[in-house]
């Protein structure tokens, strides 16, 4: 947040300085997150680097932050992607038409930094009310990023994004209030109401909340509804394709690779831990929706004629895999789902950004306008192929490991769901390979003869992403070593609903 303020204070006539300051603050945040990762003890306490301060004493709310293995890998994902997205969007602010202000670039960079800070607090929050406030507040800068810097229909897409997510947040607010009322009961386990995630989760795990299961089920659904929209889970997904297509590539990746992960993260952190019994009750239904989303997203991706919309629909399919792994509730499936959040963030960022570089050169998102690009821009085509193969989970690239863990972990409990999800992998091969064939191979179509290859600024963004896809595909152990202990604390026993 401090970085956003500093960027906003840079003189209007110095947009390059504002961009450099923004990248500098993002790089500094990355350095801090790397230092935390190095200091993190995977065999120590679950929550480390805990910061606890009084916040709203009258409600029992506290400013409490802490980091576990699940939060750590998502913090790293966020801090790695943000400086790359700032470099990607180096000129995006200055390209916005019909803006009279000379501070457009300042605003664009500052908004990205604001989103980053709010997402980081969401991954660290150990107070339910604190999480909710930042979960909702991040909608505002995202609304302005989509509506202020996107395509022709950006306003409509931004409003749709805001209405869907705001409605989900309002339902969650009712559930947050209900949870506080439950903890404030005179005969309850707490001395007054509390929003302390750890205290409520411990009481829920031991069956000490003493509340009718129907009430807990209603509260669970209130939280889950908001997270399902944010993720997004079918059928609450329809805001995503429009928002992704109308945004700048950097904003779209920020949304799909970072912001939407708050939804799936919260399913693990809040739904499963606060409501273990309800999570078990509704798991078969949620898994059914996840499998439908996997197949639905893949089928719609195959039928797209817009390159960016095709990639957006692939994310709906991949989020289905993540949610499937979460609610299969085995150690392998949840570790795979957590790792999938990271791997999907990297692979989607690579594919969407490279496609965005191509679209900015040609001026068209229509797949039919392309052909033979690999002959005139071989580096662009090669990196597009690698990121596309990662998206279809080719062995040796990062998403394969996480997808394999999800399917193996799910098969033991929900065999049919795992089989259907595995069958959808064929569909992913179709939409990625067919996209590459139509865009990159064959004779050079008219209008593509002068498409330039990736320049140094673009390579500075793409090369780290490709490197991460390869490294995590070959050696995922460091990530799994910090994820697994945290995941073990969230697993719900299928027989009793206890952790």
N, C-alpha and C positions, 0 to 999 in steps of 0.2 A: 504493500500500500504506500509506503514511503517513496518507492520508486515512481509510482504514478503521480504523486504530488510534485516531486522534483521535475519530472518530465513536463508537467503542466506549467511549471514556473519558468521553463526555458523561454527566452524571447521568441516571439512569433516569427521573426525573420530568420531564425536558425533551426529549420526543420531537421537538418542533418545532425545537429548537436542533440536535438531531442531524441532522435532515433538511436544515436550512439549511447546516450545516457540510459535509455530503456534497455538496450541490449546489455549494457554494463551491469545494471541492477539485476537483470535476469541471470546473467552469468555468476554474479555474486551469490544469488540464492541457490544456484546449482552447486556452487562450491560448498556452501553451508550444508546442503543436503548430502553431499558426498562425505563430508566430515562426520555427519551423524551416522551414515551407513557404516563407515569404518569403525566408529565407536560402538555401534550397536552390538549387543551380546545376545546372539540367538539362543543361547542356553540360559539366559538370565530371566529376570522378571518379564512378564508379558508386556506391560506398558513401561517404557523407559523414557527418560528425559521429561518426566512429568512436571508440569507447571500448574500451580493451583493458587487462585486468588479469589477473594470474595468479590461477588459481582452484584447480584440482586438478592440481598440477604432475606428480604421479606418473603421471597418465593422459594428460598433454598437453592437458587441458581448460582453457579460458580463459573468463573473463567478457568476451565480445567482442560489442559492439553496434554496429550501423551502419544507415544509412538509405539506401535507393535509391528510385527513383520508384515502384515497385510498393508497397513498404512505406509510403511517404509517404502515398499516397492512402488506404490502409487504416487507417493511424494517424489520419488526419483523420476518416475515417468513424467510427471508434471513439470518438474524443474529442468529436465532434459529437453522436452519439447518446446517450452516457452521461448528460450532464446532462438531456437531454430525457426519458430513461427514469426518472431519479430524480424529476423533477417529475411524470411520469405516475403513478409508484407512490408518490406522496406519502402516501396513506392505506392502501396495500396491507398494510403490516406490521401496522397496528392493527386490520385487519379479520380477521385469522387467528383462528379459533375454537380453543378448548381449549388455549390457551397461558397458562400461569400467570405467565410472566415479563413484567415491565413493560418489558423492553428489546427487544421484538420489532421495533419500528420501527428501533432502532439496528442490530440484526442484519441486517435486510433491506437497509438502505442500505450497511452495511459490506461485505456480501457482493457487492453490485454493484460497488463500488469495487475489491474484491479481484479479481474477474473482469476488470475493465478493465485493471488493472495487469499481470495475467498474459498477457492477449491482446497488450498492447503489447510486452511483452518477447518474445513469440513472433514478432511482426512485425519485431523489431529484431535478434534473435539471429543471430550469425554463427558460432556454435559449435554443432555438431550435438547434443552432449550437453546444453548449456544449453537449446536449443530443446526437446528431448525432455522435460526435467523440467517446464518450464512448460506444454508441450502436454498433459501428463498431469495436472499439478497443478490446472489450471483445472476439471477434472471435479468436484473436491470442493466448491468453493463453488457450482457449478451444481447439483450434486446437492441441496444444502441449500436452494437457491432454489426448485427444483421441488418437492421433497418436503416442505418446511416451509411453503410459502406458496401452494400451488396449490389445485386443486379436490378433489372427493370422492375421486378415484382417484389423487391426487398421489403417494402412496408407491409404488404399482405402476409409474407412469410414470417416477419418479425412478430406481428400481432398474433398469428396462429401459434407460434412458438410460445409467446407469453401467456396466452389464454389457456392453452393446454396445461402448461406447467404451473401456472398460478392456481388453477382450479385444483390440481393435485395437491399443491401446497396448502390450500385452505382446508381440504379434507384432512391432511396430516396435522394441521394446527388443532383441529377438533380432537384428534387422537392424542396429541401431546398434552392438551388440557385434561383429557380423560385419564391419561396415565398419571398426571400430577394428582388428580383427585383420588385415584386409587392409592397412591403412596401416602396421601395425607389422612387416610382413615385413622380414627383414634385407636382402633383395634389392629392396625397394620404393624408391620415390622420396623417402621421408621418413626423417628421422633419428629413428626411434622412432615410436610411434603418435601420431595426431593426430585431433582432432575439428574442425579448422579448415575451415569450409565453403569458403572461398575457395581454400585450398591444394588441397583434394581436388578441387574443381570444375575448377581449372586443369589438374591432372594428368589428370582424366578427359577433358577436352576435347582434350588433346593425345595421348590414348591411352597415357598414361604410367603407369597403374595396374598394368599387366602382370598382370592376373588373368583367369582363364578366364571367358568370357562367361556360362557357366551360373551361376557364382557371382554375378556382377553381376546377372543376371536375378533370382536368388533374393532378393538384397538389395533390388532395386528393388521386387519384389512385397511384401516385408515393410513397406517404407515406404508403398507405394501402398495397401495394405490398410487401414492405420490412417487414412490421409487420406480414403479412399473412405467409411469409416464416419462420420468427422467431418463430411464435406461436406454431406449424404450422397449417395452415388451408388447408383442402383438396382443390385443388389437388397439393399443394406446400409442401407436407408432406414427400415425399419419402426419404429424407435424414435422418429422425429421427430414424426409426427402426434399420438401419445399425449402426448409431452412438451410439445408446443406447446399442445394443448388443455387439459391439466391445470395448466399454469403460469398465473401472472398475465400479463396482456398485456405488461407491461414485461419480465418474465423471458423470455417467449416471443420477443420481438423481440431481446433481448440474445442469445439463443441462435441464432436464425435469421439475424439481420443482422450479428452480430459474431463470435460464437464459431465458428460453422460456416465462416466465411470463412477461418479458420486452416487448414482442410483444403484448400481450393482454392488458397490462397496457397502452402501447403507443396508442392503438386504442382508449381507453377512453380519455387519456390526450391530444393527438395531433389530431387524425382524427376528433373526435366529437367536440372538442372545436375550432380548427382552421378552420374547414370546416363544419359547422352545416348543411348548405343547401345541400352540396354534400353528407354528411353522410345520410341524409334523402333520397336523390335520389337513392343511391346505396344500401340502407338497404335491400330491398327485395332480391336482388341478393346475397348479402353476407349471409343473413339468409338461402337462398337456399343451398349455399355451406356448411354452418355450419351444416345443417340437413343431407346433404349427408355425411359429415365427421363423424357425430355421428353414423349413420347406418353403413357406410363403415368400420370404425375402429372396431366397435363391431363384424361385420361379419368376418373380417379378423382375429380378435383375437380368435374367436371360432375355426378357421381352423388351428391355429399354433401348431406345434409340439415342438417348442423351447420355454421354459418357459419364458425367458427374452424377446424374441421377442413378445410373447403374451402380456406381461405387457406393452411393448412399444406401441403396437397398441391400448391398452385401453386408453392411453393418447391422442391419436389422437381423439378418440371418446369424451373424456372429454373436450378437447379444443374446440370441436364443441359446447358443451353446454355453455362454457364461452362466445364464440363469439356470439352465439345466444342471450344470455342475454344482451350483450353490445348493439347490433344493434336492439333489440326489443324496446329500448329507452323508457322504463318505469322505474319508481323509483324502483319497486320491482325487475324487471329483472336485472337492472344494479347493484343494491345492492347485489343480488344473484350472479351475475357474478363475482363481486369483492371478495365476500366471497368464491366463488368457487375456485378462484385462490389460496387462502390460503389453503382451505381444500384439494384441489387436490394435492397441494405441499406436505402436510403432509401425506395423504393416499398413494400417489405414492412412497414417500420416504420410508414409512414403508414396503409396499409390495415388492418393488424392492430390498431394502436392505436385508430383511429376505430371499427372494429368492436367493440373492447373497451369503448370508451365507451358504445356503443349497448347492448351486452349488459349492462353494469352498470346501465343505466337500466331495462331491461325484465326483467332477471333470467332470460333464456333465450338459449341459443345456437341454438335451432331456427329455421331459416329460415321455416318455416310459421307461426310466431307473429308474423311481421312483415307489414307492408304499409302503404303510405301514409305512411311516416315523413317523406318530403320535405315533406308538407303541415304537419306540426307542428314539424319541426326542419330547416328548409331549409339552414342552414349546415352542419350535420352531413352531410346528404345530398349537398350540393355538394362538400364536401371528400372524401367517400367516393367520389363519381363520379370526381373528378380522380385520386385515388390508384389507383382501379380501372383507369382508362384508361391510366395509366402502367404498371400491371402487364401489360396486354395490348400494351404497346409502341406506343402511339399516337404518330405523328410529332409532334414538338414537345415531347415529354416525355422525360426522361432515358433510360429503358431502350431507347428506339427506336435511339439512336445505337449503343449497345453491341451490341444484338442484330443490327443491320445489319452491323456490322463482323465479328462472329462468322460470320454466314452468308456474307458475301462472301469472307472469308478462308478459310473451310472449303471453299467450292465448288470452288476450283481443284484441290484434292487429293482431296477426298472428296465428289464431286458428289451421290451418292445420299443420303448422310447429310445434306447441306445441304438437299436438296429435301424429305426427310421432316421435318426439323426445321422448315423454313419452313411446311410444310403444317400442322404442329401449332399454328401461330399462329391458325388458324381456331378450333381448340378453345379457345384462351385467350379469344377474343372471346365464345365461347358461355358459358363459366363465369362470366366477369365481368359481362357484360351481363344474363344471366339472373338472376344473384344480385342485381344492382341492381334489376331489374324486380320481383322477388318481394319484396324488402325495402322499397324506397323508393317505388315507384309504386303506382297503384291507390287504391281507397278505404282509409280508415284502419281497420285491423282493431281489434277490441275489445281493449282493454288498451294500445293505443298512443296513445290520445288525449292523454295527459298526459306523453308523452316530452319532456323539456326539450332545448333546443338546447345546443350547446357553450358552456361557461362560459369565463371568462378564463384560468384555469389550463390548460384543455384547448386553447384557441386558442394559447397560448404554446408548446405542443408541436407542434400541427398546422401552423401557419402557416409556421414555418421549413422543415419538411419539404416542403410544397407549393412553397415558393419555390425550394428546391434542385432539385426535379424540373423546374421550368420553366427555371431558369437553365442547368442542365446539359443540358437538352434543346435549348435554343437555342444555347448557346455552350459546348461541351465542350472547346474548344481548350486552356485552361489545364491541365486534367487530362491530356489526351492528350500534351501537351508534356513532362510529367515521366514519364509511363508509357512512352512509345515508346522512349527510349534504353535503359531497363532491360530492356524486352522484347527488344530486339535482341540482348542478351547471352545470352538463354536459348533462342533459336531453334535447333532441331536441323536440321542438313542432312539431307535425306531420303535422300541417296545414301550418305553415309559415317558418319552418326551423330555428326558433330562439330558443335560450336557455331560 
